[in-house]
């Protein structure tokens, strides 16, 4: 086996002077840019807090409290703002598009201002006029939405697109991910796509010229040297997760005779946390059912008026321990959608979907009856989405570890719904669900519930599979 040091030595460390100076200049720009973006974020927060404080003094002057009371109330607003901005990723410039950032702020300010309005009303022992908080909310949005766009533009001006290369083991998957990465052209400029089977010296030369390196299904025999080289030369690495990688990500570090060892543990959730999770399921599902009962009634009536068929669709799904249960949804397809007896997912332009069904699918209204599944205990609010037994069997035939998703109760929402799509490939869905299982916490559940609100407004998340497919298994 050739040593890494010898391979690096063959590449040489001498660099063209102009190239070296250009790279140094780019690093300086990025470091300076990070400072400016930090100041821009602070400015956004100050503007939001300032507008709220001025609005409170103008519309709710009678809520001025004794001594430090006003500052304590304002501090509670800042705390609410901090947590909601973290949950909805309103400050994630460079990670999300500015439109998604603006939507994040709409949701963030809706919840933060709503909670603060309820707090002030509680302290005053009466419901305050809602016009004041609505004026504050409108003023904040008028300034924050365009400022989000300007900060996003500033970010990419100060952070030029990284020169990136893709190193792949599977050419088909590399092509698919290449199209995904190209959508982020403001962040990455793909210079080269190279196979892991190329000579190591060729690969390391390509890495040397890049700033970011994507590793897509590169096997361990090839990946070791490359990762070491990237780490040594401070290259940004993006690694497609594997099952072992997900396990190691949540593993403990233990010591055996002074030797560090990773200790992955099969998740055994504390019964106390499961009890709290169940209480959350009951309380939240009950409140949402009551709050949205009018919407469910209108949807039920509209489906009946449309084609006089049953409005509720029942389907067998699997949950924890491969147990079968009946899942409820508003019917969005024709009753004869699977007349041929073949279980299939919805395609991108599926003619089986009714006109009303198309709307309720995009808005996720068709999922609302599952709140009764949550209330009855067959599902949880957060967890891996339940698959049909037939489709899960097809996935397990290709990916045996797909059954690991059933180590916890199936859920209405989760990582795969928030960060994936309806047509997300089963192996990718598996990794997302394993990340949830390995990192389980009540706080994580709360974050995912709130983040689901944003996904409802992102219709791309309901994109169907291709016309020539019947499941999310990719055709090669």
Secondary structure, 3 states (H helix, E strand, C coil): CCCHHHHHHHHCCCCCHHHHHHHHHHHHHHHHHHHHHHHHHHHHHHHHHHHHHHHHHHHCHHHCCCCCHHHHHHHHHHHHHHHHHHHHCCCCECCECHHHHHHHHHHHHHHHHHHHHHHHHHHHCCCCCHHHHHHHHHHHHHHHHHHHHHHHHHHHHHCCCEEEEEEECCHHHHHHHHHHHHCCCCCEEEEEEEECCCCHHHHHHHHHHCCEEEEECCCHHHHHHHHHHHHHCCCEEEECCCHHHHHHHCCEEEEECCEEEEECCCCCCCHHHHHHHHHHHHHHHHHHHHHCHHHHHHHHHHHHHHHCCCCEEEEEEECHHHCEEEEEEECCECCCCCCCCCCCCCECCCCCECHHHHHHHHCCHHHCCHHHHHHHCCCEEECCCCCCHHHHHHHHHHCHHHHHHHHCCCEEECHHHHHCCCCCCHHHHHHHHHHHHHCCCHHHHHHHHHHHHHHHCCHHHHCCECCCCCCCCCCC
